[in-house]
Amino acid sequence: MERFAPLLLHVWREVGRHVEIEEALARITPLLARRLPLGLLLVRRLDPAHARVETAARGLVRSDPAAMAVRTDLAERDFDALASWCRHGKALHRRSAALVAERPGLLPLGLEGDVLAGPLRSADGSLRALALISRPSSAFDTEHGAMLNALLEPFAVAVENDRRVRELRTLRETAEADRRSLLQRLGRSDLQETIVGVEAGLRSSLERVELVAGSDVPVLVLGETGAGKEVIARAIHSRSRRPQGPFVRVNCGAIPAGLIDSELFGHERGSFTGATGQRKGWFERADGGTLFLDEVGELPSHAQVRLLRVLQDGSFERVGGHEQLHADVRVVAATNRDLHAMVAEGSFREDLWYRLAVFLIHLPPLRDRLDDIQALATHFALRAATRFGTPPLAPSPEDVTLLASYAWPGNVRELASVMERAVILGNGRRLEVAKALGPVPATSPQGDAPAAPRQEPERDPARLDTAIAQHIETALLRCRGRIEGPFGAAALLDVNPHTLRARMRRLDIDWKRFRRKS
């Protein structure tokens, strides 16, 4: 066996270099022919479902049409015998005629010479065999039989490598087919989120995205619900130095308080009831990419402490673990809450605020981006038409005017829903924007005349608006016209500053009057 050691080394090297079995056999067969009286090398695959023997790969030493013929027409009892040998048998050394009679289907037809055959073990339980057929008028000796036993292991590895490559290729083709189907349903040419409003309402926000995307500093995106904070986060990721890395989105407000540590940092097996195995957290999954922490203001205090440590040095521990782990992650956080006020109240850590808010991006609400209404409405209408299989329709100037008169408390997300509803209600003939907006007339965000009240005599909207306006003006007077911050009117009234500004615009309240009285 010592004289075969260099040959085995070469075989292992070719198995490692060429993961596809056909290519590996093309390189290995000439190597074996130099040391063995080899005429043909076969890797046979047994198909129990159809009682059939197939040639998975072949290595030819000489071009012979007879060597290409293989026998697959086996009786069921013959196949069962061959399958049993592949599962439990040892290597065989037989004359071809004897082996055909005893183990039919293992040899090609029309060949004379000795046969060395051995079963190849597979991790997935599939049945395969390796057969070495000698040249005509040649024979294998006992040392060659020992050589076959040594070859079974590298050939089993070659077969397993080939199987895994084929599985990965199948998975990739399936994923690509799913991707094409998704793109077709969405009416897009790629999966990147389309950013509408780059030339108008979002110009300043996108300029700040371009400024910060190339660095790895944390970014905090501030904006109302539905304004498109995730779109901005994805724009930062796609323009960063790690666009090929993962983009992982975590809704901090949707995670139960008791599971936040496990979700963010992972856990070890047995660390708590139900932890049946080790689990990687979101930071590990986002390693090399971007982690988008949506609704970061909803994190409880104990999670804020651990998040602060990760932002400082990139290290953390899984729940129940003691090993220091590191993750190279770009953090982009977003919230619709007033973190300044939360810091003043003590519900959000001040040091975490400074870590997250290295670079701030304020995303304007849709009511402050009226120039984008037409482009957004057209975009969502065409996308909905593609999804629902209806003719593409664009909103008319009357539709755009109606949409621009609405306050859009749900921002872009609400507009997308309205346009989908308009496409459905129009049934492919037109866009029913008025019906999609609902029965309640819209109000202008600039404070136009209020809409007609509902027919409820016990409630007078005009008097109610007057009371609300007086209440807001009293708060502004006390806060000297200040709206945001711990000493602003929003904090005094316990409402979101964006909500307060929207209400002030609707009620035609000018905060500057109160600033001048200070």
N, C-alpha and C positions, 0 to 999 in steps of 0.2 A: 504493500500500500504506500510505502514511502515514495516510490517513484511516481505515484499518481498525485502526490500532494501539490506540486506546482500546477497540475492541470485543474484540480479542484479549486485552487485559489483563483485561477483565470475564470472558471465557471461562476464562482461567487461574484467576481468583479463584474462580469457581463450581466448577471441577474440584477445587481444593484444599479447598473447604468441604464438598463433598458427595462422599463416596467411593463411594456406590452409583450405578451408571450411570443407572438410571431417574430418580433424583432430580436428578442432574446435568443430564440432558437436559431435564427439565421446566423447569429454570431457564435453560438455554442457548438453547433453541429460540426463546423470545420475543425474546431479544437479537439473534439472527441475523435474525429476521423483520423487524426494524426497518431493517436495512441490505441485506438480500437479498430477492429475490422468492421467498421460501421457502414451500412448502406443506407439505412433510413431510420429516422428518429420520429416517434409519434407520441403526442399527448392526446389520449382518448377521453372523452366525456360521456358518462352514462346518463341517459334521460329516463328515469323510472316512470314518469307520467306516460310516456309513449313506448316504453320497452325498446329503446333505440340507443345505439352506440354512435357517437359522432366524433369526428376528428376536430379537436380544439385547436391544435397546431401541429405542424409537421416540419421536420428539417431534412432536406434531401442532400445526399452527398453526390449523387449522379442524377442526371435528367433521364428519367425512365417513366414512360406513360403508365406502365404496370404499377409503379410505386404510388401513383396517385389514386388508384382504385382502393376503396375501403369497403368492408362488409358491414352492413347495418341491418339486414333482414334476419333478425334473430327470432327463434321461437321463444315463447315466454319463459319456459323452463330453463333454456340456455341463458337468457338474460338474467334470470334470478340467480343462477349459479355464478355468473360473472360479477353481478352486483355484490353477492355475498363475499366473493374473493376480494373485491375492492375494499370492502368494509373491514374484513378481518384477516385477509390473506397476507402471506409474505412474498418476497420476490421469487420469481420463477425462472428456471433455465430449461427450455424445452426446444426440441426440434420443431420447425414450423408446422409440419403435418400433425404431430401429436398435439400441439397446442391448439390448433384449429379444431380438432376433434374434442378436446377436453374443455377448452375455454373459447368457444366460437366468438367471432366479432372483434377479437383483440388485434388481429393481424390484417394487413391488406392482402388482397388476393394476388396470385401470380408471382409471389416471391419465394425463393428458396433460401435456406440458411437458418442459422441459429436465432433464437429469440431470447432476450432478457427482458422480463417485465416485472413491474412492481407497482403497488398502489400508492397514490399520492394523497396524503392527508390534507384536509381542507377545514378551515375554521367554520365554514357555513354548512358543513356536513355533505357537500356535493361529492359525487363519486367520479374520480379521475384515475387514470393509469398511465404510466410511462412505459413505452416499449422501444427497445433497441433491436433492430433487425440487422443481422450481419450481411456482408457482401456475399454474393453467390460463391459457393464452394469454399466458404470460410466458416470458422467456428469460434465461439467464445469459450474461454477456459475458466477455471475456477477463480483465478484472480480477477477476471473481468466481471464475474458475478459479484465479487466483493466490491468492485468498483461501482456496480449498479446501486448497491445499498448506500454507498456514500453519495451518489448522485440524487437519490430520492429527496433528500432534505432541500438542497438548493432549487430543485425543480418544483417542489411543493411551494416554496417561497415565491418562485416566478409565477406560478399559477395563481396564488393568492394576490400578488401584486396586480396581475392582469384583471382579476375579478374586481378588485377595489377601484381600479382605474375605470372599468366599464360602468360600475355603479355610480361613480362620481360624474362620468359623462352623461349618464341617464338623468341624474338629478339636475345637472346643469341645463340639459335640454328641456327638462320639465319646467325648471324655474324660468328659463327664457321664454317658453311658450306661455306661462302664466303672466309674465311681464308684458309680452305683446298683447295678450288678451286684455290685461288691465289698461294698457295704453289705448287700445281701441275703444274700450268702454268709456274712458275719460276724455277721449278725443285729443290726446296729446301725442307729441313725438318723443317725449322723455318723461321721467318721473319727477323731475325737479318742479317744485311748487312755482307756479306762474305768479310773478309779482306785477300787479296792475297798479299804476299810479306812480311809477318811477319818475315820470316827467312832470308830475303835478304835486298832489298832496303828500306823497312819501319821498319827495326829492331830498329834503333835509335829513330824514331818517336813513335813507340809503347812502347819503354822503358820509354819515357817521359810521355806517356799516363798513364802507370801503376803508375808512381810516383805521378801524380797529381789527379788521379781519386778519391781517397779516401777523398780528402778535398773538400771544397765548394768554393775555390777561383776562380775568373774569369780566363778563359783561352783564349788566342788569337792564332788562327791557321793561319799561313801565308803560302801561296802557290799559284801557278798559277791556272787559271781557268781550271776546269776539273781534277785537281790533286787528288781529293778525300777528300776535307776538311770536307764534311758532314759525310763521313764514320768515320773519326777521332772523330768528335763531338759525333756521336752515340756510338763509342767505349768508350769515356769518360763517357757518360750517363749510359751505361750498366754495367760499372765497378764501378760506384759511389755508394753512400749510398742511392740513391733514384731511383733504376732501375725500380721500380713499378710505379713511377710517370710519368706524361706525358712528351714526348719529342716534343717540338713545334719548328718548323723551320720557320723563317721569312726572306724573301729576302728583305733586306732594300732598294736595288736598284730598286725594282719593285713597290714600294709604291709611289703614287703621293705625292709631297711635302706637299700639303695642308691636306692630310689625315694621315700623319705619326703619329701625336699625338693620333688621334682617334684609329688607328690600334694598336699602342703599349700599350696605357693606357686606351682605352675605352672612351665612351661618354655617357652623360645623354640625356634623351629625350628632344628634342627642343633646344639642344645646338647649332645647326646650321641647315641650310636648308637641309632637307632630313633625319634628325635624328628623325625618327618616334618612336623610342623606345630606352630603355637603352641597351647598348652593352658592353660586357666585352672585354678588350683589351688582347693582347697576354701575358702580364705579369700575369694577373689574370688566364688565361687559363693554363698557365704553372706552377701555384702554386703547390709546392711540387715536381716539376720535374726540367727539364732542358730547357732553352730557348736558341736556336741556332740563333744568329744574323748573318746571312750570308751577305756578302758585306757591312760590317759595315762602311766602308770608304765612302759610298754613303750617309750617313745621313747628312741632313742639320744642320746648327749651332744651331737652336732653339731646334731641337730634341736631339742634343748632350747634351745640358744643362739639359734637363729633364732626359735623360738617366743617366747622372752623378749622379743626386740626388737619383735615384732608386738604383744605385750601392753602394751609400754611406750608406743609412739606410733602404733600402727596401720599402720606402713609396712613394706614388704617388697619384695624383688626376685624376679622369676622366675629359675629356673635358666638361666644363660646370658644373662641380660638385665642391663641397666644402668639401666633406668628405675625410679625410685622410685614404687611403687604404694601406694595407701591403701585400706583396707577398713573400713567401719563394721560391726563384728561383735561380738556378745555371745558370750563364750566360757563354756561350761559344760563342765567336765571331770569325769571319773569314773574310779575305779579300785577294785580289790579288794585292792590291795597296800598294805603299810605304808610310806607315803612318808616317815614320820619315820625309820624304820630305814634306808631307802634314802638319805636325806640324810646320816645318820651314816656310812654305808658309802661315800659319795661317788659312788654310782651315779645319784643324782638331784640336780640343782642346787638349792642352798638358796635362791638368789634367785628361781628359777622357782617353788619351793614357796610362797614368800611372795606371788608374783603370782597364782598360781592359787587359793590358800586364803584369799582375802579374806573369803569367807563359806563356812563349812563346813556341810554337811548330812549327818548320819549316818543311813543307812537301816538299820533293824533287820532282821536275818534273819528268815525265816519262823518258825523255832522259838521266837522271842521274841514272835511275834504270833499266838498260838494262838486268840485271839478272832476273828481274821480267816479262819480255816480254812474255816468253814462258808460264809461269804459268797463267798470265793474259789472254793471247790469248786463251789458252785452256779453262779457266773458262768461258769466254764470248761466245766462240763457243758452248760449251755444254749447256749453258743457253739459247742461241738463238735457238739451235736445239729443246730444250724442248718447248719453246714458239711457234715455228712454226710447230712443229710436224714432224720434219725431223730426219733421223738417226743421232745419235751423232758422230761427227767427230772431231779429234784433228789436229791442224796444224802440217805440216811436218817440218823437219829441214830446208828445203829450205824456207818455209813460215816464220819461225822464223827469219832466216837470213835477209829476205826481210823486215820484220817488224822492226828489230833492226836497219836497215839502215835509217829508217825514223826519222825525227826530232820531230814529235808529238807535234805540237804547241797546240793542244787541249787536250793533256795528256790522262789520262785513259778514260775520257768520249769519246774522239775521237776514241780510240782503240776499245771500246765497239761498237761504231757505225760501224767501219770498219769490225769487225768480224760478226756483224749481216748482213751487206751487203754481206760479203763473203759467209755466209750460204745461203742467198736467191739466189745469183748468181749461186752457185753450185748446187741448186735444189736437195739437199740431196745426191748427188753423190760424191762431193768433195768440198773443200773450195777454192773459187776463190779469194785468198788473193791479187794477183797482180791486178786483175780487180777492186777489192774493194778499193785499194789504189788510183786508178785513173790513167789517162794517163801520168801525169807528173812524171818522175822518182824521187825517194826519194834521199835525201842527208844525208850524215852521220853527226850525231851531233858532232863527233870528228874532223871534218874538212877534210874528204876525198876529192878526186878529185870532183869538181863540176860536176853536171849532164849536159848532152848535152843540149844546149839552144834550145828553140823553133825556128821554122823557121820564124823569123821575122827580115828581113835584116836591118830594120831601127833601131833596138835596139841590142846592144851587151852586153849580161849579164856579160861577163868577164870584160869589161871596167866599167860597172856599179858596180860590186863587188869591183873593185879597188878603185873607187871613194868613195864608202861607207867605205871601210877599212881605207882609208886615213882620212876620216872625223872622224871616231871613234878614230884612233890613235892620231889625233890632240886634241880631247877632253881628252883622257887619259893623254896626255902629260901635258895639262893645269891643270888637276886634280891630277897629280903625281900618277897615277895608281889607284886612288880611284874610285870605281864604285857606291856604294850606299851612301845614306846620302845626306844632303842638299848641300854638296860641291863635290859630286861625278859626274862622267861622265854621269850617267843616268839622273840626274837632269839637267845637262847642255844640254843634247840632247833631254830632255823631252820625255823619253821613260821609260818603266818599267825595273828595273834592271835585272829581269829574261830574258826579251826579249833581252836586250843588251848582256848578257852573252851568250845566244844561238847564237846570230849573230856573236859574237867574236869567238866562237868555230867553227862555220861554215867557217869563214874567216881566221881561224888559227892565231888569234891575241892573244899574250901572254901579259896580263896586268902586269906581274912581271917585264918585261923589263923597263916599265915606272916608276915603283916603285923604281927600282935601280938607275935611273937617278936623283931622287930627291935629 
